[in-house]
């Protein structure tokens, strides 16, 4: 199944031009991502509070995983900054998505999942 980049918001165009990062977005949430080495890195993942228990985050991640697999990538990365607001909830989301600890430093936890 081939995924074409859907309509891009003005902000998505800006992020792509300025930082070379892509955004997958819908009316309930978004995720910025980019490709590194052998994987795709999920940078910012946001879901509106009313939809946070509706699997929106995993649906976005699944779509990005499919795009990455089509390009030949094998891993998906995500990270948590422990000092940010809601970091425990963010860690729970990545763990429930099947990600595992890759590495940890003083202010970053890197997670990975084979795709």
MIBA-564048 format. One record per residue: residue number from 1; residue in one letter; x, y, z of N, C-alpha, C, CB in turn. Coordinates in steps of 0.02 Angstrom, whole numbers. Glycine has a CB too. Layout:
<atoms>
+-----+----+--------+---------+--------+---------+----------+--------+--------+---------+--------+---------+----------+--------+
:   i : aa : n_east : n_north :   n_up : ca_east : ca_north :  ca_up : c_east : c_north :   c_up : cb_east : cb_north :  cb_up :
+-----+----+--------+---------+--------+---------+----------+--------+--------+---------+--------+---------+----------+--------+
: NUM :  a :      X :       Y :      Z :       X :        Y :      Z :      X :       Y :      Z :       X :        Y :      Z :
...
+-----+----+--------+---------+--------+---------+----------+--------+--------+---------+--------+---------+----------+--------+
</atoms>
This chain:
<atoms>
+-----+----+--------+---------+--------+---------+----------+--------+--------+---------+--------+---------+----------+--------+
:   i : aa : n_east : n_north :   n_up : ca_east : ca_north :  ca_up : c_east : c_north :   c_up : cb_east : cb_north :  cb_up :
+-----+----+--------+---------+--------+---------+----------+--------+--------+---------+--------+---------+----------+--------+
:   1 :  x :     42 :     -58 :      0 :       0 :        0 :      0 :     45 :      62 :      0 :     -48 :       -1 :     61 :
:   2 :  x :     39 :     104 :    -49 :      81 :      164 :    -55 :     47 :     223 :    -22 :      96 :      179 :   -130 :
:   3 :  x :     85 :     260 :     18 :      60 :      319 :     52 :     86 :     382 :     18 :      79 :      318 :    127 :
:   4 :  x :     42 :     423 :     -4 :      61 :      487 :    -32 :     53 :     539 :     23 :      18 :      505 :    -95 :
:   5 :  x :     97 :     589 :     23 :      90 :      643 :     71 :     25 :     679 :     58 :     151 :      692 :     68 :
:   6 :  x :    -21 :     679 :    107 :     -85 :      714 :     98 :    -74 :     790 :    100 :    -136 :      693 :    152 :
:   7 :  x :   -128 :     826 :     95 :    -126 :      899 :    101 :    -81 :     918 :    159 :    -197 :      929 :    109 :
:   8 :  x :    -36 :     966 :    148 :       8 :      989 :    201 :    -15 :    1056 :    226 :      81 :      992 :    176 :
:   9 :  x :    -21 :    1062 :    291 :     -37 :     1127 :    320 :     21 :    1175 :    309 :     -53 :     1120 :    396 :
:  10 :  x :      8 :    1237 :    319 :      61 :     1287 :    312 :    118 :    1273 :    361 :      33 :     1358 :    324 :
:  11 :  x :    102 :    1253 :    422 :     153 :     1237 :    471 :    194 :    1176 :    448 :     122 :     1223 :    539 :
:  12 :  x :    161 :    1126 :    420 :     197 :     1067 :    395 :    244 :    1086 :    339 :     147 :     1013 :    370 :
:  13 :  x :    223 :    1130 :    295 :     267 :     1153 :    241 :    328 :    1189 :    271 :     229 :     1200 :    193 :
:  14 :  x :    316 :    1230 :    321 :     369 :     1267 :    355 :    420 :    1219 :    386 :     340 :     1314 :    408 :
:  15 :  x :    396 :    1169 :    424 :     441 :     1122 :    457 :    481 :    1082 :    406 :     401 :     1075 :    503 :
:  16 :  x :    449 :    1062 :    352 :     484 :     1025 :    300 :    539 :    1068 :    269 :     435 :     1001 :    246 :
:  17 :  x :    522 :    1130 :    252 :     572 :     1174 :    221 :    628 :    1192 :    270 :     538 :     1237 :    196 :
:  18 :  x :    610 :    1209 :    331 :     659 :     1233 :    379 :    702 :    1177 :    409 :     624 :     1270 :    435 :
:  19 :  x :    670 :    1120 :    427 :     705 :     1068 :    464 :    709 :    1001 :    428 :     671 :     1058 :    529 :
:  20 :  x :    676 :     995 :    370 :     678 :      932 :    334 :    637 :     878 :    367 :     748 :      909 :    325 :
:  21 :  x :    589 :     897 :    408 :     548 :      849 :    445 :    478 :     848 :    416 :     546 :      866 :    520 :
:  22 :  x :    446 :     791 :    421 :     378 :      782 :    395 :    328 :     783 :    453 :     372 :      716 :    355 :
:  23 :  x :    266 :     797 :    437 :     212 :      795 :    487 :    154 :     755 :    458 :     189 :      866 :    508 :
:  24 :  x :    132 :     706 :    496 :      70 :      671 :    481 :     19 :     699 :    529 :      77 :      592 :    487 :
:  25 :  x :    -36 :     727 :    502 :     -84 :      760 :    546 :   -155 :     747 :    523 :     -70 :      834 :    549 :
:  26 :  x :   -200 :     751 :    572 :    -271 :      750 :    558 :   -305 :     796 :    609 :    -300 :      676 :    562 :
:  27 :  x :   -370 :     796 :    611 :    -405 :      842 :    655 :   -399 :     823 :    729 :    -478 :      844 :    636 :
:  28 :  x :   -372 :     764 :    745 :    -366 :      743 :    814 :   -295 :     745 :    841 :    -393 :      673 :    821 :
:  29 :  x :   -245 :     746 :    797 :    -177 :      747 :    821 :   -127 :     751 :    765 :    -163 :      687 :    863 :
:  30 :  x :    -63 :     751 :    783 :     -10 :      753 :    734 :     53 :     721 :    761 :       5 :      824 :    712 :
:  31 :  x :     98 :     704 :    715 :     164 :      678 :    734 :    215 :     704 :    683 :     164 :      600 :    736 :
:  32 :  x :    269 :     735 :    708 :     324 :      753 :    664 :    373 :     695 :    664 :     358 :      820 :    687 :
:  33 :  x :    405 :     684 :    607 :     451 :      628 :    602 :    504 :     642 :    548 :     414 :      563 :    585 :
:  34 :  x :    558 :     605 :    553 :     612 :      610 :    503 :    649 :     544 :    502 :     660 :      669 :    519 :
:  35 :  x :    687 :     534 :    449 :     723 :      471 :    440 :    796 :     480 :    460 :     718 :      448 :    366 :
:  36 :  x :    821 :     430 :    498 :     891 :      430 :    519 :    919 :     359 :    511 :     898 :      454 :    592 :
:  37 :  x :    981 :     354 :    490 :    1014 :      290 :    485 :    967 :     236 :    459 :    1042 :      269 :    553 :
:  38 :  x :    952 :     186 :    500 :     910 :      131 :    478 :    837 :     138 :    502 :     938 :       65 :    501 :
:  39 :  x :    819 :     197 :    526 :     752 :      203 :    554 :    718 :     269 :    543 :     755 :      189 :    625 :
:  40 :  x :    658 :     272 :    570 :     618 :      333 :    570 :    611 :     355 :    643 :     547 :      322 :    536 :
:  41 :  x :    618 :     420 :    654 :     616 :      448 :    721 :    552 :     488 :    729 :     679 :      491 :    735 :
:  42 :  x :    511 :     470 :    778 :     451 :      508 :    794 :    472 :     562 :    843 :     395 :      462 :    824 :
:  43 :  x :    466 :     624 :    822 :     491 :      678 :    864 :    437 :     707 :    909 :     521 :      732 :    821 :
:  44 :  x :    386 :     735 :    881 :     332 :      764 :    920 :    268 :     727 :    904 :     324 :      841 :    906 :
:  45 :  x :    235 :     703 :    955 :     172 :      668 :    946 :    122 :     701 :    993 :     178 :      591 :    961 :
:  46 :  x :     68 :     727 :    964 :      18 :      762 :   1004 :    -52 :     739 :    983 :      24 :      839 :    997 :
:  47 :  x :    -93 :     723 :   1032 :    -163 :      705 :   1021 :   -204 :     749 :   1067 :    -176 :      628 :   1035 :
:  48 :  x :   -257 :     778 :   1040 :    -301 :      820 :   1081 :   -326 :     780 :   1141 :    -361 :      847 :   1039 :
:  49 :  x :   -332 :     812 :   1199 :    -351 :      776 :   1260 :   -414 :     733 :   1254 :    -361 :      825 :   1316 :
:  50 :  x :   -465 :     756 :   1218 :    -527 :      718 :   1212 :   -519 :     652 :   1174 :    -579 :      759 :   1177 :
:  51 :  x :   -464 :     644 :   1139 :    -454 :      584 :   1097 :   -396 :     540 :   1121 :    -442 :      605 :   1026 :
:  52 :  x :   -369 :     553 :   1179 :    -309 :      518 :   1201 :   -318 :     445 :   1218 :    -281 :      553 :   1260 :
:  53 :  x :   -379 :     421 :   1222 :    -390 :      350 :   1235 :   -423 :     316 :   1175 :    -433 :      341 :   1298 :
:  54 :  x :   -417 :     346 :   1117 :    -448 :      320 :   1056 :   -397 :     291 :   1006 :    -487 :      374 :   1022 :
:  55 :  x :   -337 :     276 :   1028 :    -285 :      246 :    986 :   -262 :     291 :    929 :    -310 :      181 :    957 :
:  56 :  x :   -271 :     356 :    936 :    -249 :      403 :    883 :   -173 :     401 :    877 :    -274 :      474 :    899 :
:  57 :  x :   -138 :     402 :    933 :     -65 :      401 :    932 :    -39 :     339 :    896 :     -36 :      405 :   1003 :
:  58 :  x :    -66 :     281 :    913 :     -42 :      220 :    881 :    -62 :     217 :    807 :     -70 :      158 :    917 :
:  59 :  x :   -119 :     245 :    790 :    -138 :      248 :    719 :    -90 :     291 :    679 :    -210 :      276 :    712 :
:  60 :  x :    -71 :     349 :    707 :     -22 :      392 :    673 :     45 :     356 :    667 :     -13 :      459 :    712 :
:  61 :  x :     67 :     325 :    721 :     131 :      289 :    720 :    129 :     232 :    670 :     148 :      262 :    790 :
:  62 :  x :     73 :     195 :    667 :      66 :      141 :    618 :     72 :     166 :    547 :      -1 :      105 :    628 :
:  63 :  x :     41 :     223 :    533 :      45 :      251 :    465 :    117 :     272 :    449 :      -2 :      312 :    459 :
:  64 :  x :    151 :     300 :    497 :     221 :      320 :    486 :    265 :     258 :    478 :     246 :      363 :    544 :
:  65 :  x :    251 :     206 :    516 :     288 :      143 :    509 :    280 :     114 :    439 :     265 :       91 :    561 :
:  66 :  x :    220 :     118 :    411 :     209 :       93 :    343 :    249 :     134 :    292 :     134 :       94 :    326 :
:  67 :  x :    249 :     199 :    301 :     288 :      243 :    256 :    362 :     224 :    261 :     278 :      318 :    274 :
:  68 :  x :    386 :     214 :    322 :     457 :      197 :    332 :    474 :     129 :    302 :     473 :      197 :    407 :
:  69 :  x :    430 :      80 :    312 :     443 :       14 :    283 :    446 :      16 :    207 :     389 :      -36 :    306 :
:  70 :  x :    401 :      55 :    177 :     402 :       62 :    104 :    469 :      91 :     80 :     345 :      107 :     81 :
:  71 :  x :    501 :     130 :    121 :     566 :      160 :    104 :    625 :     116 :    124 :     573 :      228 :    137 :
:  72 :  x :    610 :      58 :    154 :     662 :       10 :    173 :    689 :      18 :    243 :     717 :       16 :    126 :
:  73 :  x :    658 :      58 :    285 :     682 :       66 :    353 :    655 :      10 :    397 :     660 :      135 :    382 :
:  74 :  x :    694 :      -7 :    448 :     677 :      -66 :    490 :    661 :     -49 :    563 :     734 :     -114 :    489 :
:  75 :  x :    676 :      12 :    585 :     666 :       29 :    655 :    629 :      95 :    662 :     733 :       32 :    691 :
:  76 :  x :    594 :     101 :    719 :     560 :      162 :    736 :    587 :     184 :    804 :     482 :      152 :    738 :
:  77 :  x :    603 :     248 :    810 :     630 :      276 :    871 :    583 :     329 :    899 :     700 :      306 :    860 :
:  78 :  x :    584 :     335 :    964 :     549 :      389 :    998 :    589 :     406 :   1060 :     476 :      368 :   1016 :
:  79 :  x :    574 :     462 :   1090 :     611 :      481 :   1150 :    565 :     517 :   1199 :     670 :      526 :   1131 :
:  80 :  x :    589 :     516 :   1260 :     554 :      550 :   1315 :    605 :     594 :   1350 :     522 :      498 :   1365 :
:  81 :  x :    586 :     654 :   1365 :     627 :      698 :   1407 :    594 :     696 :   1476 :     631 :      773 :   1378 :
:  82 :  x :    627 :     662 :   1524 :     594 :      651 :   1589 :    573 :     714 :   1627 :     640 :      612 :   1632 :
:  83 :  x :    603 :     770 :   1613 :     587 :      831 :   1649 :    528 :     869 :   1620 :     647 :      876 :   1652 :
:  84 :  x :    500 :     846 :   1564 :     444 :      882 :   1535 :    378 :     861 :   1566 :     442 :      870 :   1459 :
:  85 :  x :    329 :     902 :   1558 :     262 :      888 :   1584 :    234 :     825 :   1550 :     214 :      948 :   1573 :
:  86 :  x :    203 :     782 :   1588 :     170 :      720 :   1564 :    220 :     668 :   1538 :     121 :      738 :   1510 :
:  87 :  x :    283 :     671 :   1559 :     332 :      623 :   1534 :    315 :     551 :   1553 :     401 :      640 :   1559 :
:  88 :  x :    286 :     540 :   1610 :     267 :      472 :   1630 :    214 :     444 :   1583 :     241 :      470 :   1703 :
:  89 :  x :    165 :     485 :   1566 :     113 :      463 :   1520 :    143 :     450 :   1451 :      57 :      516 :   1515 :
:  90 :  x :    189 :     492 :   1429 :     222 :      481 :   1364 :    260 :     416 :   1363 :     269 :      540 :   1348 :
:  91 :  x :    294 :     401 :   1417 :     331 :      337 :   1421 :    283 :     278 :   1418 :     372 :      335 :   1486 :
:  92 :  x :    227 :     283 :   1452 :     176 :      230 :   1450 :    151 :     218 :   1379 :     118 :      246 :   1497 :
:  93 :  x :    141 :     273 :   1342 :     117 :      267 :   1273 :    168 :     229 :   1231 :     104 :      338 :   1242 :
:  94 :  x :    231 :     248 :   1236 :     283 :      214 :   1195 :    289 :     141 :   1215 :     350 :      249 :   1202 :
:  95 :  x :    287 :     126 :   1279 :     291 :       56 :   1302 :    230 :      16 :   1278 :     295 :       53 :   1378 :
:  96 :  x :    171 :      45 :   1281 :     111 :        9 :   1259 :    111 :      -1 :   1183 :      48 :       47 :   1280 :
:  97 :  x :    148 :      41 :   1147 :     154 :       33 :   1075 :    206 :     -21 :   1057 :     174 :       99 :   1043 :
:  98 :  x :    240 :     -47 :   1106 :     287 :     -101 :   1094 :    360 :     -78 :   1089 :     269 :     -136 :   1032 :
:  99 :  x :    372 :     -16 :   1106 :     441 :        8 :   1104 :    478 :     -16 :   1166 :     443 :       85 :   1100 :
: 100 :  x :    543 :     -24 :   1157 :     587 :      -47 :   1211 :    642 :       3 :   1221 :     615 :     -118 :   1196 :
: 101 :  x :    672 :       1 :   1280 :     726 :       47 :   1297 :    786 :      34 :   1252 :     745 :       39 :   1371 :
: 102 :  x :    810 :      88 :   1220 :     870 :       85 :   1179 :    929 :     113 :   1219 :     861 :      125 :   1113 :
: 103 :  x :    918 :     171 :   1250 :     970 :      202 :   1292 :    938 :     256 :   1334 :    1027 :      231 :   1248 :
: 104 :  x :    976 :     277 :   1385 :     951 :      330 :   1429 :   1010 :     373 :   1452 :     914 :      301 :   1490 :
: 105 :  x :    997 :     436 :   1456 :    1047 :      483 :   1481 :   1016 :     526 :   1535 :    1074 :      527 :   1423 :
: 106 :  x :   1051 :     577 :   1555 :    1026 :      619 :   1610 :    958 :     651 :   1596 :    1076 :      673 :   1624 :
: 107 :  x :    945 :     670 :   1533 :     880 :      701 :   1519 :    850 :     677 :   1453 :     888 :      777 :   1516 :
: 108 :  x :    862 :     613 :   1437 :     832 :      584 :   1377 :    829 :     508 :   1384 :     872 :      604 :   1314 :
: 109 :  x :    771 :     482 :   1366 :     761 :      410 :   1362 :    744 :     395 :   1290 :     703 :      385 :   1412 :
: 110 :  x :    785 :     353 :   1258 :     774 :      336 :   1187 :    743 :     266 :   1184 :     842 :      339 :   1147 :
: 111 :  x :    689 :     262 :   1147 :     652 :      199 :   1139 :    656 :     178 :   1067 :     577 :      207 :   1161 :
: 112 :  x :    649 :     112 :   1055 :     653 :       85 :    986 :    604 :      28 :    978 :     725 :       63 :    970 :
: 113 :  x :    583 :      18 :    916 :     539 :      -37 :    898 :    557 :     -60 :    828 :     464 :      -16 :    902 :
: 114 :  x :    562 :    -125 :    819 :     572 :     -153 :    751 :    506 :    -146 :    714 :     597 :     -228 :    754 :
: 115 :  x :    511 :    -126 :    650 :     449 :     -118 :    611 :    452 :    -163 :    550 :     438 :      -45 :    589 :
+-----+----+--------+---------+--------+---------+----------+--------+--------+---------+--------+---------+----------+--------+
</atoms>
